Amino acid sequence: MPPKNTILIIGASRGLGLALTEAFCQRGWHVIATTRGPSAALDEVAQRFPASLEAERVDLAEAASVQALRDRLSGRSLDMLFVNAGIAKSITATASTAPQQDFLDMMLVNALGPMRLIELFEPLVAPHGTIAAMSSELGSITQNSGAWDLYASTKAALNMLMKCFAARRPHDGRAMLVVAPGWVKTNMGGDEATYSIEEAIPLVVDTLEKNHGRPGLRYVDRFDATLPW
């Protein structure tokens, strides 16, 4: 029996990350799922998939915590790395009305933190594996509609950092993805969102698996449709 593919999912305590963890377990992957603290929901998934799921702790916003996780996983081989972590603050505010710290917090968790982790963990990802991060349609400058200004700008920053990362590795054989799942009903997306987790996540996983092993950088939605940067 061939060994399972291994995916590291950052940010799996609830919402999209938790659903991704369960979906990859169901599809036969070995999943290393991280949370910042205790997660009863992740524990419940682990009870159902004891041979497929291992849990780790990391705080994406803390460089020392990220480095400690990197040290613990040294020597492991990952087929896929997916960074899901993200926060939204001051949703209706603009640059002149939002508390400065809200923007700084979002930039750290939504852009700098994910790319810092990706750069540190890159050596663990297989030569024809996948490096991916959860973005948003709001990260598209071309499609900007003037909504969620500060959050959108942090997702655009994430997209740009991924483009820089890929540009410095023109001959890399890995897939590099920024994935927009759509407006999903989570704690962050709210009850007015368009899609349920059950509708969105299987499509996101389909897109990740479809792109796995296909070299190059792509900004795609849950249907694997290319989005404009």
LOKEDREN-150522 format. One record per residue (C-alpha): residue in three letters; x, y, z. Coordinates in steps of 0.5 Angstrom, whole numbers, plus 2048, in hexadecimal, padded with zeros to 3 digits. Layout:
<pts>
[pt "ALA"; [X; Y; Z]]
...
</pts>
This chain:
<pts>
[pt "MET"; [800; 800; 800]]
[pt "PRO"; [803; 807; 7FE]]
[pt "PRO"; [804; 80C; 803]]
[pt "LYS"; [7FF; 811; 805]]
[pt "ASN"; [801; 818; 802]]
[pt "THR"; [802; 81D; 808]]
[pt "ILE"; [7FF; 824; 808]]
[pt "LEU"; [801; 829; 80E]]
[pt "ILE"; [7FB; 82E; 80F]]
[pt "ILE"; [7FC; 834; 813]]
[pt "GLY"; [7F6; 837; 817]]
[pt "ALA"; [7F1; 831; 818]]
[pt "SER"; [7EE; 832; 81E]]
[pt "ARG"; [7E7; 834; 81B]]
[pt "GLY"; [7E3; 836; 815]]
[pt "LEU"; [7E7; 835; 80E]]
[pt "GLY"; [7ED; 832; 811]]
[pt "LEU"; [7EA; 82D; 815]]
[pt "ALA"; [7E5; 82B; 80F]]
[pt "LEU"; [7EB; 82B; 80B]]
[pt "THR"; [7EF; 826; 810]]
[pt "GLU"; [7E9; 822; 810]]
[pt "ALA"; [7E8; 821; 808]]
[pt "PHE"; [7EF; 820; 807]]
[pt "CYS"; [7EF; 81A; 80C]]
[pt "GLN"; [7E9; 817; 809]]
[pt "ARG"; [7ED; 817; 802]]
[pt "GLY"; [7F2; 813; 805]]
[pt "TRP"; [7F7; 818; 807]]
[pt "HIS"; [7FC; 819; 80D]]
[pt "VAL"; [7FA; 81F; 810]]
[pt "ILE"; [7FE; 823; 815]]
[pt "ALA"; [7FA; 829; 817]]
[pt "THR"; [7FB; 82F; 81C]]
[pt "THR"; [7F8; 833; 821]]
[pt "ARG"; [7FA; 839; 825]]
[pt "GLY"; [7F7; 835; 82B]]
[pt "PRO"; [7F2; 830; 82D]]
[pt "SER"; [7ED; 82E; 828]]
[pt "ALA"; [7E7; 829; 82A]]
[pt "ALA"; [7E5; 829; 823]]
[pt "LEU"; [7EB; 827; 820]]
[pt "ASP"; [7EC; 821; 826]]
[pt "GLU"; [7E5; 81F; 823]]
[pt "VAL"; [7E8; 81E; 81C]]
[pt "ALA"; [7EE; 81B; 81F]]
[pt "GLN"; [7EA; 815; 823]]
[pt "ARG"; [7E7; 814; 81C]]
[pt "PHE"; [7ED; 813; 818]]
[pt "PRO"; [7F2; 811; 81D]]
[pt "ALA"; [7F7; 80E; 818]]
[pt "SER"; [7F7; 814; 813]]
[pt "LEU"; [7F7; 81B; 818]]
[pt "GLU"; [7FC; 81D; 81C]]
[pt "ALA"; [7FB; 824; 820]]
[pt "GLU"; [801; 829; 821]]
[pt "ARG"; [801; 830; 824]]
[pt "VAL"; [803; 837; 821]]
[pt "ASP"; [802; 83E; 822]]
[pt "LEU"; [803; 841; 81B]]
[pt "ALA"; [804; 848; 81D]]
[pt "GLU"; [80A; 846; 822]]
[pt "ALA"; [810; 844; 81E]]
[pt "ALA"; [813; 840; 824]]
[pt "SER"; [80D; 83C; 824]]
[pt "VAL"; [80D; 83B; 81C]]
[pt "GLN"; [815; 839; 81D]]
[pt "ALA"; [813; 834; 822]]
[pt "LEU"; [80E; 830; 81E]]
[pt "ARG"; [813; 830; 818]]
[pt "ASP"; [818; 82D; 81D]]
[pt "ARG"; [813; 828; 81F]]
[pt "LEU"; [812; 826; 818]]
[pt "SER"; [819; 826; 816]]
[pt "GLY"; [81A; 820; 812]]
[pt "ARG"; [813; 81F; 810]]
[pt "SER"; [811; 81F; 808]]
[pt "LEU"; [80B; 823; 806]]
[pt "ASP"; [807; 822; 800]]
[pt "MET"; [803; 828; 801]]
[pt "LEU"; [803; 82E; 806]]
[pt "PHE"; [7FD; 832; 807]]
[pt "VAL"; [7FC; 839; 80B]]
[pt "ASN"; [7F5; 83A; 80D]]
[pt "ALA"; [7F6; 83F; 812]]
[pt "GLY"; [7F3; 846; 812]]
[pt "ILE"; [7EF; 84B; 816]]
[pt "ALA"; [7EA; 851; 814]]
[pt "LYS"; [7EA; 857; 818]]
[pt "SER"; [7E7; 85E; 817]]
[pt "ILE"; [7E3; 85C; 811]]
[pt "THR"; [7DF; 862; 80F]]
[pt "ALA"; [7E5; 867; 811]]
[pt "THR"; [7E9; 86A; 80C]]
[pt "ALA"; [7F1; 86C; 80D]]
[pt "SER"; [7EF; 873; 811]]
[pt "THR"; [7E9; 870; 815]]
[pt "ALA"; [7EC; 869; 817]]
[pt "PRO"; [7F1; 868; 81E]]
[pt "GLN"; [7F8; 867; 81B]]
[pt "GLN"; [7F9; 861; 81F]]
[pt "ASP"; [7F3; 85D; 81C]]
[pt "PHE"; [7F7; 85E; 815]]
[pt "LEU"; [7FD; 85C; 818]]
[pt "ASP"; [7FA; 856; 81B]]
[pt "MET"; [7F7; 854; 814]]
[pt "MET"; [7FD; 855; 810]]
[pt "LEU"; [801; 851; 815]]
[pt "VAL"; [7FC; 84B; 815]]
[pt "ASN"; [7FA; 84C; 80E]]
[pt "ALA"; [800; 84D; 80A]]
[pt "LEU"; [807; 84D; 80E]]
[pt "GLY"; [806; 847; 812]]
[pt "PRO"; [803; 843; 80D]]
[pt "MET"; [809; 844; 808]]
[pt "ARG"; [80E; 844; 80E]]
[pt "LEU"; [80C; 83D; 80F]]
[pt "ILE"; [80C; 83B; 808]]
[pt "GLU"; [813; 83D; 807]]
[pt "LEU"; [815; 839; 80D]]
[pt "PHE"; [812; 833; 80C]]
[pt "GLU"; [813; 833; 804]]
[pt "PRO"; [819; 82E; 805]]
[pt "LEU"; [814; 829; 808]]
[pt "VAL"; [810; 829; 802]]
[pt "ALA"; [811; 824; 7FC]]
[pt "PRO"; [814; 826; 7F6]]
[pt "HIS"; [80D; 825; 7F2]]
[pt "GLY"; [809; 827; 7F8]]
[pt "THR"; [804; 82D; 7F9]]
[pt "ILE"; [805; 833; 7FD]]
[pt "ALA"; [7FF; 837; 7FE]]
[pt "ALA"; [7FB; 83C; 802]]
[pt "MET"; [7F4; 83E; 803]]
[pt "SER"; [7F3; 845; 800]]
[pt "SER"; [7EC; 848; 7FE]]
[pt "GLU"; [7E9; 84B; 7F8]]
[pt "LEU"; [7EA; 852; 7FC]]
[pt "GLY"; [7F1; 851; 7FB]]
[pt "SER"; [7F0; 853; 7F3]]
[pt "ILE"; [7F2; 85A; 7F2]]
[pt "THR"; [7EF; 859; 7EB]]
[pt "GLN"; [7E8; 857; 7EE]]
[pt "ASN"; [7E8; 85C; 7F4]]
[pt "SER"; [7E1; 85E; 7F6]]
[pt "GLY"; [7E3; 863; 7FB]]
[pt "ALA"; [7E1; 85E; 801]]
[pt "TRP"; [7E5; 85B; 807]]
[pt "ASP"; [7EA; 860; 805]]
[pt "LEU"; [7EF; 85E; 80A]]
[pt "TYR"; [7EE; 857; 80A]]
[pt "ALA"; [7EE; 857; 803]]
[pt "SER"; [7F5; 85B; 803]]
[pt "THR"; [7F8; 855; 807]]
[pt "LYS"; [7F6; 850; 802]]
[pt "ALA"; [7F9; 854; 7FD]]
[pt "ALA"; [7FF; 854; 801]]
[pt "LEU"; [7FF; 84D; 801]]
[pt "ASN"; [7FE; 84C; 7FA]]
[pt "MET"; [804; 850; 7F8]]
[pt "LEU"; [808; 84D; 7FD]]
[pt "MET"; [807; 846; 7FA]]
[pt "LYS"; [808; 849; 7F3]]
[pt "CYS"; [80F; 84C; 7F6]]
[pt "PHE"; [810; 845; 7F9]]
[pt "ALA"; [80F; 841; 7F2]]
[pt "ALA"; [813; 846; 7EE]]
[pt "ARG"; [819; 845; 7F2]]
[pt "ARG"; [818; 83D; 7F0]]
[pt "PRO"; [817; 83D; 7E9]]
[pt "HIS"; [819; 836; 7E8]]
[pt "ASP"; [815; 833; 7EE]]
[pt "GLY"; [811; 82D; 7EC]]
[pt "ARG"; [80C; 82E; 7F2]]
[pt "ALA"; [805; 831; 7F1]]
[pt "MET"; [804; 838; 7F5]]
[pt "LEU"; [7FD; 83A; 7F6]]
[pt "VAL"; [7F9; 83F; 7F9]]
[pt "VAL"; [7F2; 83D; 7FA]]
[pt "ALA"; [7EC; 841; 7FA]]
[pt "PRO"; [7E6; 83C; 7FD]]
[pt "GLY"; [7E0; 841; 7FC]]
[pt "TRP"; [7DC; 845; 802]]
[pt "VAL"; [7DB; 83F; 807]]
[pt "LYS"; [7D7; 83F; 80D]]
[pt "THR"; [7DC; 83F; 812]]
[pt "ASN"; [7DD; 843; 819]]
[pt "MET"; [7E1; 848; 814]]
[pt "GLY"; [7DD; 847; 80E]]
[pt "GLY"; [7D6; 848; 812]]
[pt "ASP"; [7CF; 845; 811]]
[pt "GLU"; [7CE; 84A; 80B]]
[pt "ALA"; [7D3; 846; 807]]
[pt "THR"; [7D1; 843; 800]]
[pt "TYR"; [7D4; 83C; 802]]
[pt "SER"; [7D4; 837; 807]]
[pt "ILE"; [7DB; 833; 809]]
[pt "GLU"; [7D8; 82D; 807]]
[pt "GLU"; [7D7; 830; 800]]
[pt "ALA"; [7DD; 833; 7FF]]
[pt "ILE"; [7E3; 82F; 802]]
[pt "PRO"; [7E2; 829; 7FE]]
[pt "LEU"; [7E3; 82D; 7F8]]
[pt "VAL"; [7E9; 830; 7FB]]
[pt "VAL"; [7EC; 829; 7FC]]
[pt "ASP"; [7EA; 827; 7F5]]
[pt "THR"; [7EE; 82D; 7F3]]
[pt "LEU"; [7F4; 82C; 7F7]]
[pt "GLU"; [7F4; 825; 7F5]]
[pt "LYS"; [7F3; 827; 7EE]]
[pt "ASN"; [7F9; 82B; 7EE]]
[pt "HIS"; [7FE; 827; 7F2]]
[pt "GLY"; [804; 825; 7EE]]
[pt "ARG"; [803; 82B; 7E9]]
[pt "PRO"; [809; 830; 7E9]]
[pt "GLY"; [808; 837; 7EA]]
[pt "LEU"; [804; 83D; 7ED]]
[pt "ARG"; [7FC; 83D; 7ED]]
[pt "TYR"; [7F7; 842; 7F0]]
[pt "VAL"; [7F1; 83E; 7EF]]
[pt "ASP"; [7EA; 83D; 7F2]]
[pt "ARG"; [7E6; 837; 7F5]]
[pt "PHE"; [7E4; 835; 7EE]]
[pt "ASP"; [7EC; 835; 7EC]]
[pt "ALA"; [7EA; 83B; 7E8]]
[pt "THR"; [7F0; 840; 7E7]]
[pt "LEU"; [7EF; 847; 7EA]]
[pt "PRO"; [7F2; 84D; 7E8]]
[pt "TRP"; [7F7; 850; 7ED]]
</pts>
